[in-house]
């Protein structure tokens, strides 16, 4: 497996997003099977694993901690704080976010126990809290780094101003935000800022929450607990309209003897060497397919052709429902 640098943190070129194993995409998958999947990823060279306290809450961190305990010193674990969750795992709705310094420190103590570790390699603020100055948040993480409980600081879905303010207090190692062939907004301001400051980029949903794989269409029925039910981009009408994008990618992939998922991931990887996508899956054959993207080489001409093809389709529907959109700072 090739490696890449997020700031000074070296990780596998492709990470593994673990959220869907426990939360968000329907019922939690079988724990034993998911532990086996995570350990298979390690055997195949993946060293970068992504979770968060809010996934469950708490259940995904416990899963990741148990799965990686035997190989803890060989992997990089990223987790996140920032939602208003009390000690018993109840997620409070008012306010939905909580990045007060004392709460950040409490959250980290809980994450350390669940992850069965004495340090968190990469700690992200999950969403920017409008009620807490980012300088205070960065200061709290700096104290945790000084105490040896955290190694690196990250942000998620933050805008340029927040990134700069945080970085001035405690250097930011990585920003995590959505980025893919059907969501390219970070290219305008975010990516140039990250490059200027030497900050890595970790795209989540690089496969468009599964849509860019070609395995979802207008007739797909999601489980009642699948968050995509509330995402406008996944309404039946919008899926039907957005199918044109998937069809173009599939045709290009066939010409390259690759799958649609591999082309979508290879495209993200080709944008900058400081980008490490974290596609998620609950299936071993999908993990293997995704890892194959690292070996798909896209020439400058290929990238121009993908730009040309995808520019022909206007993607329909917002990427977040109204409630989630309110928590995104740009």
N, C-alpha and C positions, 0 to 999 in steps of 0.2 A: 504494500500500500504506500502510495506517495504521501508525503507530509507537507504541511503548509504552516506559515507563521501567522498567528493573530497577535499583533504587537510582538512581544517576546515569547509568547506561549506557542509551543510547537504541538500540532495535533495532526491526526490523519486528514487527508484531503477531503474526505467525506465523513461527517459525523452521523449519529443516529438520534433522531428525535423520539423520545420515549412516551410522550403524552398519551397517544392513542392506545397504548397498551392498557391503560387504566381509566381513561377519562376522555370525554368529548366526542368520540366517534361511535357511540353506541355502548353496549354493556362492556365491562372490563373483560379482557381476554383471560384465558386460563393462566394463573400465576406460574405454574411449573413450566408451561410452554414458553412464556415470555422470558423467564430466567434462562432457559435453554437458548432462546433466540439472541438475547443480549450476549451470552457467553460465546455463541457462534460468531457474532459480530467481532468480538475480541480476537477469536482465532483467525478471522479473515483480515485482521489488520486494523480494524476500527479502534481508535483510542479516545474518541471524543463523544461523550454521552450527555444528552440534554434532558433535564427534568425541571420541576418547580413545585413549591409547596402547595400551590393552588390546584394542582392536578390531582383531583380526588375529592377534597383536599387530602394531602399527606400520603395517599396510597401509592402514588407513582414513585415518590422518593424512597419509600420503604422497599419497593420492588427493585429499583435501581441499586440501592444500597446492598441488598442481599445478593443480587446477581453479580455485582462487581467486587464484593468483599474479598474473594480469593485472589484477585488480580489488582487490588487497589493501587499499588505503587506503579502499575504499568499503564494506567488510564487517567484521563482528564474528565472530571465530573463538573458539569455546569448546572447550577440551580438558580432559582429566582425568588425574591421577596417582593412585597409591595401591595398585595391585596390585604384587606382588613379581615384577617382570620384570627379567631381566638384559640386558646390553647387546646380546646377539644375538637378543633377542626371545623367549627361553624363559621361559614363565610358571612360576614355582616354586610348589609346592603347600604347602610348609611354611616359614614361615607364608605363607598366601595373600596377605596384605596387607603393605605396607611403606610407611609414611609417615614414616620417620626423616628428619630434616631434610636429611642429606647425600644421601639417595636422592631426595628431592623435587627437589633442585637438579640432580641428574644427569638425572632424568626430564625436567625442563624443557629442559635443553640438547638432549636428543634430540628432543623435540617441536618445538623451534624449527627445527631442521635439517629435519625431515620436513615441517613446514608451510611451509618456505621463507619465514620471516619473522623479524624481529628482536624481536617482542613477541607475547605471547599476550593477547588482549583479556580473556578470562574463564577463569581457571584453577580448576577444581574439585578438591577431594579426592573421589575416586570413591566410596570407602567409608570409614567411620570406623574407624581402626586402634586396637583396644583396647590395644595395646602401646605406643602413643606418645601422650602427653598432647596434647590438641587445641591447647593453648596453644603447644606447641613447633611444631606444624604451622603454625599461624597465624603464628608468628614467622618461620618459614622463608619463607613466602609474602610476608610483609611485607618481608623483605630482598630478595626477587626484585622486588617492586614498586618498592622504593627504587632498585634497580639498573636499572629501566626495562625489565626483561624480561617483566614481567607488569603488566597494567593493573588487573584486578579479581579479587577472591577469591570463590570459591563453594564450597558444600558439596553433597554428594549423599546422600540417604537418611539424613540426620542427625536426631537427636532434639532436643527443645527445649533440654535442658541443654547439649549440645554446641554448638548454635547460639549460645547466649548466651556461653559461655566463649570461643569463637572470635571472636565479634564484639567482645568487650572488648579483644582483642589487635590484630586487624586487621579493620576493618569488612567485613562480608560483603555482597556485592552481590546474590547470588542463591542460592537453594536449589533444587536439582533433585531431584525425587522423582516417583514415579508418582502420577497423579491422573486420574480419568475418571469417567464415569457408572457404572462398575462397580467403582471403588475410590476411596472418599471419605474414607478414614481421616485424611488431612491436615486435614480441616475441624475436627476436635476440638481439637487443640492447636497444630499446626504453623502453619496460616494466621493465627490470631490473633497468634501470636508474631512472624511475619514482618511483619505489618501494624504492630505496635507498634514494631518496630526499623527499619522502612523498608527491608526486604529484599524483593527481587522473588522470584517463584516461577516456575520453569520445569518444567512437567509433562512427563515423558516418558511414552510409551505412552498418549497421550490418546485413542487409538482402541482401547484395550484390546488392544494387541498385534495389532491387525487384526480382532478379533472383532466390534467394534461397527460395522464397515462393512457387516456382513451378507453378506460374501463367504466366510465360513468357517462350516461346520456340522459336525455329528457325523460326516459321511462324508469330510471333508477329510483327505487324507494329507499329512503334512509330510515334507520331506526328512530323511534320517537325521541331518544336521548342524544341523537347526533346533532351537534351544533350547526351543521350545514343547513338544517331546516330553517334557521333564522338568518341565513346569509343571503341577501338579495341576489347575488351572482349565481346562486344555486336554485333559484326558483325554476319551475319547469319551463316557463317561457324563456328565461334567460339561458338556461342550459341548451335549449333548442337553438337559440341564436348563436351561442358561443361554440357550438359544435363545429362550425366552419373553421375556427382556429385549430381545433384538435385534428381535424381532417388534413389540414395543410402540414401540420407537424408530422402526422403519421406517414404522409406521402414522402416527405423529406427523409424520415427515419428509415423507411424501406429502402431508399436509394443508398443509404449509408450502412445497410445491413445492421441496423440497431433498432431498439424499441423506442417508442415515443417517450417513455420515461427517461431512457438513457440520453436521448437528444436534449430533453428539457434540462436535465442535470448537467450535461456536458456544456450546454450554452451558459449556464450560471457559472460553472467552473472556469470557463474561458474568458469571462469578463475581466477578472483581476486575480493575481496570484494570492492576494490577501483575503479571498472569499472562500469560506468553508460552509457549504450548505448542510442542513441537517434534516433530510427527508425521514419521515417516520414510516413504520410498517409493523404489522403483527405476523407477517408470513416470511418464512425463510427464503422461499424462491423469489419474493420481491426484494428482500435484502440483497440477495446475490445479483439480481438484475440491476438494482441501483448501484451497487459497487462496480459493476461493469462499465458504468458511465465514466469512471476515472480513466479508462483506457480508450475512450472514444475521442479521437482527435478531430477538432473542427478548425479548418483553415480560415484565414481572413476572408476568403471568398465564400466559404460556408456560412460564416457569421453574417456577412452582408446579405446572403440569400435568405437566411432566416429572418433578418430584419425586414427585408422586402416582403416576404410572405406574410409575416405576422402583422405588418402595417396595413395589410389589406382588410383586416377584420377589426371592427370596433367592438371591444369586449363590453358586454352589457351587464349591468348590475354592480352595486357597491360591494366592496370586499368584506364589509362588516355590517351587521345589523345596527340599528340606531343605538341600542344600549351600549354595545361594545365600542362603537365609533366615538362615543363621548369620552372614552378612556384613552384615546390615542392622541398624543401630543405631536403636532407638527409645527 
